[in-house]
């Protein structure tokens, strides 16, 4: 007597790849594009903050390191929250951290306060990447790779749109007022979008991984061992990736081209990165995440070497566009590999762990590049350091590809 009534009160079953899935994806992309500002604001204001606090390049770069550390650690914590309580609860915590962080950054009286607050901003930004990618992977089956990379592209949409806007605010109002405005805007805009996403998901407690399909690929190693390998690979690739992304603005200033030109190059890099990320999703749906990851790593190393030989204004624009086009699909490929090889119920946590490793690479790479510059007075050695780390990443991904082929051969 009671069974039909119980079924009637339940929400309709969610269908992967449906129109509802695409509407959720659109909202997730908008949230990621706004919340992703935390990854890029410090890069643009770096020269201004350095001048105000009379600090070294390496000291100010530490703010980016702490941002990335907060971003990575937050990905693990928020990923766990997402697996247990749903993405809406996790995003609510993210919005609070982001808004408070930017308001406090605008009131920083010393450099160490500015650095510490950016750790909080990194925590807030974390939910807009790894957990959101993992959540989107449960909404799709046929187009999973594309969905994951579309959400991940939100980070690059932020990198394309935000730097010129922040630079404009920096020139007109100063970096302090600009931080306050960013915090208020993120609080309002992201909250409204989250309410819409919650309505589309049927409540804050929605768990889309409950009925997700099993992973299609099994490697001849344990889940923990695979996670460890992906983490080492993530550190290596992002050590290489950090050099242009973190220091291109300062590099252009040192060459005499001006900070504004560097901000434009960063925006161009992220814009072409959007194409790369979405394109890598199409590719992953056809050849798999591991092969897509290998191709992206090889292409990134190729583009990075051009920075060693060309430093004219026009060539830097071209190389930055090429670098963005080649490397944009690397990080979301890790999320695709995790989803292809590990259980859905722990996807957000595992993706968060691997993304944390990539963040360690980005943060350390951004910091060590500043240290190398301080020691040598040039970015040439820093670019060479990135090329070497990229080679380590290629070697690890090749090993994973060999393991996958052996597993398929045995099957």
Backbone torsions as a table, in degrees:
resi	resn	phi	psi	omega
1	UNK	NA	-34.7	-175.0
2	UNK	-92.9	-19.9	-175.2
3	UNK	-62.0	-48.1	178.9
4	UNK	-60.0	-38.4	-179.9
5	UNK	-63.3	-39.9	179.1
6	UNK	-63.4	-42.9	179.9
7	UNK	-66.5	-34.8	-177.9
8	UNK	-67.2	-33.0	-177.6
9	UNK	-81.2	-12.3	179.6
10	UNK	-75.1	154.5	177.7
11	UNK	-69.4	148.6	178.6
12	UNK	-57.4	145.3	-179.3
13	UNK	-61.1	136.4	179.6
14	UNK	-80.7	136.2	-178.1
15	UNK	-109.0	118.1	177.9
16	UNK	-59.5	149.4	178.8
17	UNK	66.0	12.8	-178.3
18	UNK	-83.2	176.5	176.5
19	UNK	-61.7	-36.8	177.6
20	UNK	-62.4	-37.9	178.2
21	UNK	-63.0	-42.1	-179.5
22	UNK	-68.3	-35.1	177.8
23	UNK	-67.8	-39.3	174.4
24	UNK	-61.0	-42.7	-178.2
25	UNK	-62.4	-39.6	179.0
26	UNK	-62.9	-42.4	177.7
27	UNK	-65.9	-40.8	178.5
28	UNK	-61.7	-39.9	178.7
29	UNK	-63.1	-42.7	178.9
30	UNK	-63.8	-42.9	179.0
31	UNK	-62.0	-45.2	-179.6
32	UNK	-64.5	-35.8	-178.4
33	UNK	-69.1	-34.3	178.4
34	UNK	-80.3	-50.0	-177.6
35	UNK	-67.2	-20.5	-179.7
36	UNK	-70.1	-3.5	179.3
37	UNK	-58.3	-29.8	-178.5
38	UNK	-61.5	-21.0	179.6
39	UNK	-80.8	-18.3	-168.6
40	UNK	-122.0	-20.3	-174.6
41	UNK	-62.0	-41.8	-178.0
42	UNK	-64.8	-30.5	179.8
43	UNK	-63.9	-40.2	-177.2
44	UNK	-75.0	-39.0	-175.6
45	UNK	-86.9	-2.1	-176.3
46	UNK	-51.4	-50.6	-179.7
47	UNK	-63.0	-39.5	-179.8
48	UNK	-65.9	-42.1	178.4
49	UNK	-66.5	-39.5	178.0
50	UNK	-59.7	-42.5	-179.4
51	UNK	-68.0	-42.2	-177.2
52	UNK	-66.2	-40.7	-176.9
53	UNK	-95.6	3.3	178.5
54	UNK	51.0	50.0	-176.1
55	UNK	-110.8	166.8	176.6
56	UNK	-78.3	163.4	178.0
57	UNK	-61.1	-41.4	179.8
58	UNK	-65.0	-38.4	-179.2
59	UNK	-65.4	-43.2	179.8
60	UNK	-70.8	-33.4	178.1
61	UNK	-63.1	-21.6	178.1
62	UNK	-61.8	-26.8	176.0
63	UNK	-62.2	-39.6	177.0
64	UNK	-67.0	-39.0	178.2
65	UNK	-59.7	-45.1	179.7
66	UNK	-68.7	-34.0	174.5
67	UNK	-59.5	-48.0	-178.2
68	UNK	-68.3	-35.6	177.5
69	UNK	-65.7	-43.5	175.6
70	UNK	-63.5	-38.6	177.6
71	UNK	-62.1	-44.7	-178.6
72	UNK	-71.0	-47.4	179.0
73	UNK	-63.3	-39.6	177.5
74	UNK	-63.2	-33.9	178.3
75	UNK	-61.4	-38.3	178.4
76	UNK	-70.4	-47.7	-178.1
77	UNK	-65.4	-49.8	-178.6
78	UNK	-68.6	-30.8	175.0
79	UNK	-61.5	-41.8	176.9
80	UNK	-65.1	-41.4	177.2
81	UNK	-61.7	-40.0	179.4
82	UNK	-63.7	-44.5	179.3
83	UNK	-61.9	-32.2	-175.2
84	UNK	-94.1	-38.5	-171.5
85	UNK	-119.9	-9.9	179.7
86	UNK	103.1	159.8	-173.9
87	UNK	-70.8	-27.4	-176.8
88	UNK	-67.3	-43.9	176.4
89	UNK	-61.2	-43.8	179.7
90	UNK	-62.0	-41.2	-179.3
91	UNK	-68.6	-32.3	177.2
92	UNK	-61.9	-42.3	176.2
93	UNK	-64.3	-37.9	-179.6
94	UNK	-63.1	-44.9	-178.4
95	UNK	-61.9	-41.9	-179.6
96	UNK	-62.3	-45.0	-179.3
97	UNK	-64.8	-41.8	-178.7
98	UNK	-63.8	-48.6	-177.6
99	UNK	-63.0	-48.7	-179.7
100	UNK	-62.8	-40.6	-179.0
101	UNK	-60.1	-45.5	-178.8
102	UNK	-69.3	-36.3	177.4
103	UNK	-64.7	-41.0	178.5
104	UNK	-69.8	-35.0	178.4
105	UNK	-60.8	-40.0	179.1
106	UNK	-65.4	-20.5	-179.0
107	UNK	-102.6	8.1	-176.9
108	UNK	-62.9	129.8	-179.9
109	UNK	-97.1	-21.5	-178.9
110	UNK	-134.1	165.2	-179.3
111	UNK	-65.5	-39.6	-178.3
112	UNK	-65.9	-32.0	175.6
113	UNK	-66.5	-42.3	177.4
114	UNK	-60.6	-44.3	179.6
115	UNK	-63.4	-45.3	-178.0
116	UNK	-64.1	-39.8	-179.1
117	UNK	-65.6	-33.1	179.3
118	UNK	-69.3	-20.4	170.2
119	UNK	-63.9	-42.5	177.7
120	UNK	-64.9	-40.1	177.0
121	UNK	-62.1	-40.4	176.5
122	UNK	-60.9	-41.4	176.1
123	UNK	-58.8	-43.6	-179.5
124	UNK	-65.6	-38.2	-178.1
125	UNK	-71.4	-23.9	-171.2
126	UNK	-57.1	-38.2	-176.4
127	UNK	-67.3	-19.7	-178.1
128	UNK	-83.3	4.5	-177.8
129	UNK	-125.7	-91.7	-173.7
130	UNK	-57.1	-53.5	-179.9
131	UNK	-61.7	-36.7	-179.3
132	UNK	-70.4	-35.8	174.8
133	UNK	-64.1	-46.2	179.7
134	UNK	-61.7	-41.1	179.4
135	UNK	-64.0	-43.4	179.7
136	UNK	-63.6	-29.3	-179.8
137	UNK	-64.9	-22.8	178.6
138	UNK	-81.8	-14.0	-177.7
139	UNK	-86.7	-10.0	-175.0
140	UNK	-136.4	153.0	174.0
141	UNK	-122.7	-58.5	-179.5
142	UNK	-68.6	-38.1	-176.4
143	UNK	-111.7	35.0	-176.4
144	UNK	-62.0	-46.9	-179.8
145	UNK	-59.5	-42.8	179.0
146	UNK	-64.1	-43.0	-178.8
147	UNK	-62.4	-45.2	-179.4
148	UNK	-61.4	-43.7	-177.8
149	UNK	-73.0	-28.7	175.5
150	UNK	-65.3	-44.6	176.7
151	UNK	-62.8	-44.3	179.3
152	UNK	-62.5	-29.4	179.3
153	UNK	-65.2	-19.9	176.6
154	UNK	-57.8	-34.1	176.9
155	UNK	-63.3	-36.9	179.7
156	UNK	-82.4	-29.3	171.0
157	UNK	-60.2	-42.8	176.0
158	UNK	-60.6	-41.8	179.6
159	UNK	-69.0	-21.5	178.1
160	UNK	-85.8	-42.9	-173.2
161	UNK	-86.1	-43.1	-170.8
162	UNK	-71.0	-44.6	-176.4
163	UNK	-53.7	-46.3	177.5
164	UNK	-63.5	-37.3	179.2
165	UNK	-66.8	-41.5	179.0
166	UNK	-66.2	-40.2	178.0
167	UNK	-62.4	-38.7	177.0
168	UNK	-63.2	-45.0	177.5
169	UNK	-64.5	-36.3	179.0
170	UNK	-62.5	-43.0	-177.8
171	UNK	-71.1	-35.0	-173.9
172	UNK	-93.0	-36.9	-171.6
173	UNK	-122.7	-11.8	-176.7
174	UNK	92.7	160.2	-174.3
175	UNK	-71.5	-25.7	-178.6
176	UNK	-69.3	-52.7	179.5
177	UNK	-63.0	-35.6	178.8
178	UNK	-62.3	-40.0	178.0
179	UNK	-63.8	-40.5	-179.5
180	UNK	-63.6	-44.4	-179.7
181	UNK	-63.4	-41.8	178.6
182	UNK	-60.1	-45.0	-179.3
183	UNK	-60.4	-44.7	-179.4
184	UNK	-66.5	-42.8	-179.3
185	UNK	-63.3	-45.4	-179.5
186	UNK	-61.9	-41.0	-179.1
187	UNK	-59.6	-45.3	-176.2
188	UNK	-75.4	-53.2	-173.8
189	UNK	-64.9	-45.0	-178.0
190	UNK	-69.0	-33.6	177.9
191	UNK	-65.0	-42.3	178.8
192	UNK	-63.7	-43.9	179.2
193	UNK	-65.9	-36.3	179.5
194	UNK	-66.1	-37.1	176.4
195	UNK	-62.3	-39.5	177.3
196	UNK	-65.9	-42.4	179.1
197	UNK	-64.1	-41.0	178.8
198	UNK	-60.3	-40.7	178.8
199	UNK	-64.7	-39.3	179.5
200	UNK	-69.4	-26.1	-178.3
201	UNK	-94.1	-8.5	177.0
202	UNK	82.6	19.8	177.3
203	UNK	132.4	162.7	-177.3
204	UNK	-72.9	-18.4	-175.9
205	UNK	-93.5	11.3	-177.4
206	UNK	-62.9	134.1	177.3
207	UNK	-123.3	95.9	-175.5
208	UNK	-75.8	-12.1	-178.6
209	UNK	-81.5	-8.1	-174.3
210	UNK	-60.8	-38.3	-177.5
211	UNK	-117.7	21.9	179.4
212	UNK	-69.7	148.4	179.2
213	UNK	-66.3	153.6	-179.0
214	UNK	-69.0	162.0	178.9
215	UNK	-64.6	135.5	-176.4
216	UNK	-80.4	-14.5	-174.6
217	UNK	-125.5	133.4	176.9
218	UNK	-123.3	124.7	178.7
219	UNK	-94.5	166.0	-176.6
220	UNK	-85.9	31.9	176.6
221	UNK	-138.3	161.8	-178.4
222	UNK	-71.2	163.3	178.7
223	UNK	-62.1	-40.0	179.7
224	UNK	-66.4	-40.5	178.8
225	UNK	-65.3	-40.5	178.1
226	UNK	-64.8	-41.0	177.5
227	UNK	-60.4	-42.0	179.9
228	UNK	-63.5	-43.4	178.9
229	UNK	-63.4	-42.8	178.8
230	UNK	-64.3	-34.9	178.4
231	UNK	-65.9	-44.1	179.0
232	UNK	-64.1	-42.4	177.8
233	UNK	-62.4	-39.2	-179.7
234	UNK	-64.8	-40.5	176.6
235	UNK	-60.5	-46.8	-175.8
236	UNK	-64.0	-47.4	-176.0
237	UNK	-67.1	-34.7	-176.6
238	UNK	-83.8	-19.3	167.7
239	UNK	-59.2	-40.6	178.5
240	UNK	-72.4	-40.3	-176.3
241	UNK	-66.7	-30.0	-172.2
242	UNK	-67.6	-33.7	-172.6
243	UNK	-55.8	-56.6	179.8
244	UNK	-68.7	-39.9	-174.4
245	UNK	-66.6	-39.3	-175.7
246	UNK	-83.5	-35.0	-168.4
247	UNK	-113.5	3.9	-177.3
248	UNK	-64.0	-35.7	179.3
249	UNK	-65.9	-49.2	179.1
250	UNK	-65.9	-36.4	179.9
251	UNK	-60.7	-44.6	179.0
252	UNK	-66.0	-35.5	175.9
253	UNK	-63.5	-41.1	179.0
254	UNK	-65.5	-33.8	-179.5
255	UNK	-78.9	-7.0	178.6
256	UNK	91.6	8.6	-178.9
257	UNK	-86.2	-17.8	178.7
258	UNK	99.0	151.2	-179.2
259	UNK	-65.1	-35.7	-178.5
260	UNK	-61.6	-39.3	177.8
261	UNK	-64.5	-38.6	177.8
262	UNK	-64.9	-40.0	177.1
263	UNK	-63.4	-37.6	176.9
264	UNK	-65.3	-39.2	178.0
265	UNK	-65.9	-39.6	176.8
266	UNK	-62.8	-42.9	177.6
267	UNK	-63.0	-41.6	177.9
268	UNK	-63.4	-42.3	178.7
269	UNK	-58.8	-46.1	-179.6
270	UNK	-70.3	-34.6	177.8
271	UNK	-62.0	-45.8	176.4
272	UNK	-70.7	-25.3	175.2
273	UNK	-64.6	-31.5	176.2
274	UNK	-61.1	-45.3	178.1
275	UNK	-60.0	-43.3	-179.2
276	UNK	-63.9	-42.0	-177.4
277	UNK	-66.7	-47.5	179.3
278	UNK	-65.6	-41.6	178.1
279	UNK	-62.0	-37.6	179.1
280	UNK	-66.6	-28.7	176.0
281	UNK	-66.1	-45.5	174.8
282	UNK	-58.1	-43.4	-178.5
283	UNK	-65.6	-43.3	-178.9
284	UNK	-63.4	-34.1	178.2
285	UNK	-67.8	-13.6	-178.8
286	UNK	-108.8	-38.6	-176.1
287	UNK	-116.3	-5.1	178.1
288	UNK	96.8	159.9	-175.8
289	UNK	-68.9	-37.1	-176.1
290	UNK	-67.1	-45.1	179.0
291	UNK	-65.0	-39.1	177.8
292	UNK	-63.0	-41.0	177.8
293	UNK	-62.2	-41.6	179.9
294	UNK	-64.7	-44.9	179.6
295	UNK	-62.4	-41.7	179.1
296	UNK	-64.1	-39.9	-180.0
297	UNK	-66.6	-43.5	177.5
298	UNK	-60.7	-43.6	-178.9
299	UNK	-66.8	-38.1	179.1
300	UNK	-62.4	-44.8	178.8
301	UNK	-61.1	-38.8	178.5
302	UNK	-62.1	-46.2	-178.7
303	UNK	-68.4	-37.7	-177.1
304	UNK	-62.0	-33.6	-178.6
305	UNK	-65.1	-25.8	-179.3
306	UNK	-65.8	-28.6	177.9
307	UNK	-64.6	-21.0	179.8
308	UNK	-74.0	-21.5	-171.1
309	UNK	-117.1	-13.6	-175.7
310	UNK	-131.0	129.8	178.2
311	UNK	-140.9	14.9	173.5
312	UNK	-73.6	161.1	-175.9
313	UNK	-60.2	-47.9	-178.1
314	UNK	-66.4	-39.4	-179.4
315	UNK	-68.3	-34.7	178.8
316	UNK	-66.9	-36.4	174.3
317	UNK	-61.2	-45.9	-178.0
318	UNK	-66.5	-44.3	-178.6
319	UNK	-67.0	-38.1	178.7
320	UNK	-64.8	-40.7	176.2
321	UNK	-63.4	-42.8	179.4
322	UNK	-65.2	-41.4	179.1
323	UNK	-61.6	-44.2	177.9
324	UNK	-63.1	-40.6	-178.9
325	UNK	-65.5	-33.1	-174.7
326	UNK	-86.7	-35.7	-171.1
327	UNK	-98.6	-7.9	-172.2
328	UNK	-60.6	-28.2	-175.8
329	UNK	-91.8	1.5	-173.6
330	UNK	-68.8	-56.1	-173.6
331	UNK	-63.2	-46.7	176.9
332	UNK	-63.9	-20.8	176.8
333	UNK	-63.4	-31.3	176.0
334	UNK	-62.7	-41.8	178.4
335	UNK	-63.3	-38.4	178.4
336	UNK	-66.0	-42.9	178.4
337	UNK	-61.2	-43.2	177.8
338	UNK	-59.5	-46.4	-177.4
339	UNK	-68.6	-29.2	179.6
340	UNK	-77.7	-18.8	-171.7
341	UNK	-123.2	-9.1	-174.3
342	UNK	-128.5	157.6	-178.0
343	UNK	-61.2	145.0	-177.5
344	UNK	-65.6	-31.8	-174.9
345	UNK	-64.9	-19.3	179.0
346	UNK	-119.0	16.9	-174.8
347	UNK	-61.2	-47.8	-176.6
348	UNK	-62.9	-39.1	179.3
349	UNK	-67.1	-46.8	-179.3
350	UNK	-65.1	-42.5	177.4
351	UNK	-62.1	-40.8	178.6
352	UNK	-60.6	-39.8	179.2
353	UNK	-65.1	-45.9	-178.6
354	UNK	-67.8	-41.5	177.7
355	UNK	-64.9	-33.3	174.7
356	UNK	-58.7	-40.9	178.5
357	UNK	-63.8	-41.2	178.3
358	UNK	-65.1	-33.9	178.5
359	UNK	-68.7	-38.0	174.9
360	UNK	-58.3	-43.6	177.3
361	UNK	-62.7	-43.9	179.6
362	UNK	-64.7	-45.2	-176.6
363	UNK	-68.1	-45.7	179.4
364	UNK	-68.1	-38.5	178.8
365	UNK	-63.9	-40.7	177.6
366	UNK	-65.1	-40.1	-179.9
367	UNK	-70.9	-46.8	-175.6
368	UNK	-67.2	-29.5	176.5
369	UNK	-64.8	-39.5	175.9
370	UNK	-65.9	-38.5	178.1
371	UNK	-65.6	-43.6	178.3
372	UNK	-61.2	-40.0	177.8
373	UNK	-63.2	-44.7	179.7
374	UNK	-61.2	-34.1	-176.8
375	UNK	-80.2	-32.6	-173.7
376	UNK	-110.0	-17.6	-176.7
377	UNK	74.5	13.0	-177.5
378	UNK	-150.1	154.9	177.3
379	UNK	-93.8	0.2	-177.2
380	UNK	-60.2	-47.6	-179.8
381	UNK	-65.3	-32.4	178.9
382	UNK	-67.5	-40.6	176.2
383	UNK	-64.8	-40.9	178.3
384	UNK	-63.1	-37.6	176.4
385	UNK	-60.9	-40.0	178.1
386	UNK	-64.8	-40.6	179.0
387	UNK	-61.1	-40.9	-179.5
388	UNK	-64.1	-43.7	179.0
389	UNK	-67.1	-33.4	177.9
390	UNK	-62.9	-36.0	178.2
391	UNK	-63.9	-35.7	176.7
392	UNK	-62.8	-42.9	178.7
393	UNK	-60.8	-45.0	179.6
394	UNK	-58.6	-41.6	-179.0
395	UNK	-62.7	-42.3	-179.0
396	UNK	-67.7	-44.2	-179.2
397	UNK	-65.6	-35.4	174.6
398	UNK	-60.2	-39.7	177.6
399	UNK	-63.0	-41.4	178.1
400	UNK	-64.3	-39.0	178.6
401	UNK	-64.7	-40.0	177.5
402	UNK	-63.3	-42.5	178.1
403	UNK	-61.9	-41.0	-179.7
404	UNK	-65.7	-41.7	179.0
405	UNK	-65.1	-40.3	178.4
406	UNK	-63.9	-40.2	179.2
407	UNK	-63.8	-41.9	178.2
408	UNK	-66.6	-35.6	179.4
409	UNK	-67.1	-39.9	178.6
410	UNK	-67.9	-40.9	179.4
411	UNK	-65.0	NA	NA
